Amino acid sequence: MRLSEHIYKTVASIRGPLLFAERIARARIGEVVRIACPGGDTVEGEILKIEGETVLIQVFGETRGLSLGASVVFTDQVKKAPLSEEAIGRIFDGSFTPIDGAPMYAAKRWGAITGAPINPTSRARPEEFIETGITSIDLLNTLVKGQKLPIFSCAGLPAKEMAAAILRNARLSAGGSFVTVFVALGLPHHEFSFYMDVLAGMQGNFVAFINRAGEPVMGRLLAPRLGLAVAEYLAFTHGMDVLVLITDMTNYCDALREVSTAREELPGRRGYPGYMYSDLASLYERAGRIKGVAGSVTMLPVVTMPEDDVTHPIPDLTGYITEGQIVLSRELHRRGIFPPVDVLPCLSRLMQRGIGAGRTREDHRAIADTLYKLYAKGRDLRRLEAIVGREGMAEGDRALLDFAEQMEHELVHQGDERRAIAESLDKGAALAAKFAGRGT
């Protein structure tokens, strides 16, 4: 035991993942504690609140088996992540314990899981293209280094298949050191097995943090922070371009609400804590680039919208913080289109900085604009078709209806196929040329 550690046996109460200890003479917010059960087991926790001599501790593991006779060891240290390039190719749980059968590596450095905020004046503009292999993103809503671009899904849509496709296929089209940090939260067994199979077939350019549904809720809150700590280390210490893919932020926010309720905090919208905006921002804002420093952190969080409601607090607050959105469509999914990306409400606010000559191709912007214009007209005319029928429409309008149909089935739909950006641009240009002058 280090000299800075001190032990108390003054546990007053245990409420879910929270533990209250009294008559504590010395403690600090964020300090890591170890809780020793009478049976010999040990779990970690973190100090959330100090009121006089009473300390509120958030337990990182299962509280079942803990009793008021437990010993609490105050370590005088904050929670840190073991950082090393040896994390690449490894799979961990939400507490950074290996679950891939290999032993834990020796950390080259320990870093705080909260990270270090990037000074706004030191931020470099997000730019340079990241290829996901998905046409509806690469061609129409381009992802660039340093951007945070959420994927808005609904219950029952193939968000996990789309996340797996990005996990397998994302890369830098220009080459370079690229790694994906994958964080999966609250997975039921079938999803856990699905992602483990996906990771087993990859070449090792990933770091994975997997939190299962049956594991302690605190793992759901820790995993994204641990993943981002590793991402920042690889990006800003080793000059790598890191894509952080998190699924599902709705499970994270539900865990946040569960802990907030256990702490008896006043609820905000729909029972979520009032500080959920700042909590989400503390994660999303860790994406970015730093002037004069090689490497970047780019973020793709998946958000399942409860009740398909985009105004729900989770997608609503996410939209305020991030730089656009990719929206999945239930209608396209019913028609067998994968990925079912509804391109009209999609937006990448930083797309312009990652495309064009020297990055993708000089005609990228023109192709995307033409496709959006024709597709929007074709989609709008479907309402008129439902009223007057196809036979009652002008020839130009029928051509636009054909365009919308072909764009969905030939461009948006790609199944398990991976498309390079050059192929996506060629297919988009060919489709636009095919209907040039036929619509109005």
C-alpha positions, 0 to 999 in steps of 0.5 A, a space after each residue: 500500500 502506498 503512503 498516500 492511501 488511507 482506509 476507512 470502514 465507515 460505509 453508511 449505506 449502499 444504493 444501487 451503484 452508489 456507496 455512502 461513506 461517513 467521517 471521511 477526513 481527506 478526499 477529493 472529487 474524482 479520486 479512485 477508491 478500492 472497496 474490499 468486501 469481507 469475502 476478499 473481492 475488490 471493486 473500484 469506485 470514484 468519488 462523485 460528491 463530498 458533503 462535509 465528512 460524507 462522501 458519495 462513491 460511484 462503484 465501477 463494478 457489481 455492488 452485489 455482495 457488498 456490506 456496511 462492513 466493507 473497507 474503502 481504500 482512498 488512493 489519492 489518484 484519479 481514474 487513468 487509462 493504461 496507454 500503449 500502441 499495444 492496445 491495437 488489435 485488442 478487445 477490452 470490456 468497459 473497465 479496460 479488462 482484456 476479453 480476447 484471451 491475451 494478457 494485459 500489456 504493460 502501459 507506456 503511460 497512464 492518461 486521465 480518462 477525461 482527456 485534456 480539452 483542446 484549446 479552441 485557438 489550437 484547433 485545426 480545421 477538420 479536413 481531408 477525406 475519410 473513406 467509409 466504403 458507403 456511397 451515401 456517406 462518401 459521395 453525398 455526406 463526406 466524412 472528414 478528419 476531425 469531424 463528429 458526424 452522428 448516425 441517427 437510427 430507429 429501433 429495428 433498423 440495421 444500425 449494427 450492420 452499418 456500423 460493422 461495415 464501417 468498422 471493416 471498410 473505413 480507411 484513408 484513401 490517400 494512405 497513412 496510419 489509420 486505426 478505428 477505436 470501436 466502443 459498443 455499449 449495452 450489447 445483448 448476447 446476439 449483438 455481442 456475438 455479431 461484433 466479436 465475429 466482425 472483429 475476428 475477421 479484421 486485420 488488427 487495425 482496431 481497438 475495441 471496448 465492449 460493454 455487455 447488457 448484463 455488466 455493471 452500468 458504470 462500464 457503459 459510462 466508462 467505456 467511451 472515455 477509455 476509448 477516447 483516451 486511447 484514441 487521443 494517445 494514438 492520434 496526438 502522441 503517435 500521429 495516427 488518424 483515429 476513427 472513433 465509432 460508438 454504438 449506441 449513445 442511447 444506451 450511454 444516456 440511459 445509463 446516465 439517467 439510471 445513475 442520476 436517479 440513484 443519486 436522487 438528482 432532480 430530473 430534466 427532460 424525460 427523466 434525463 439529468 439536466 447536465 446531459 448536454 454538457 456530459 455529451 459535449 465532454 465526449 463529442 468535443 474530444 474529436 478534432 485536430 490540433 495545429 502543428 500536431 500530426 494525427 486526428 480524432 474523428 467520431 461517428 456515434 450511433 444514436 437510436 432515436 426512442 420512438 423514432 423521435 428526432 426531437 427526443 433529448 438524446 438526438 436533439 442534444 447530439 444534433 446541437 453538438 455535432 456537425 451534421 447527421 446521417 439518417 436511416 430510413 424505415 421505409 427504405 429498410 422495408 424495401 430491402 435497401 441497405 444501407 437504408 440512408 435517407 439522403 435528403 435529411 442527411 448533412 455533413 456540414 464540413 463536407 466541402 473541406 474534404 472534397 475536390 481536387 487533390 482530395 477526392 475529385 474535382 467534379 465531386 461537388 457538382 455530382 453531389 449537387 446534381 444528384 441531390 437536386 434531381 432526387 429531391 424533385 423525384 421524391 416530391 413528385 411521389 406525392 403527386 403520383 399518389 393522387 393523379 397516378 403515373 399516367 396523369 403526369 408529364 413525361 419530365 415528371 415521370 423521368 424524375 420518378 424513375 431517377 429517384 427509384 434508380 438512385 435508391 436501388 443503384 446508388 444508395 443500395 449496395 448490400 455488402 459491397 464496398 465501394 471506393 470513392 472513385 467508383 461511387 463518383 463514377 456511378 453517381 456521374 453516370 446516373 446523373 448523365 443518364 437523366 440529364 435534360 429529362 427532368 424539369 
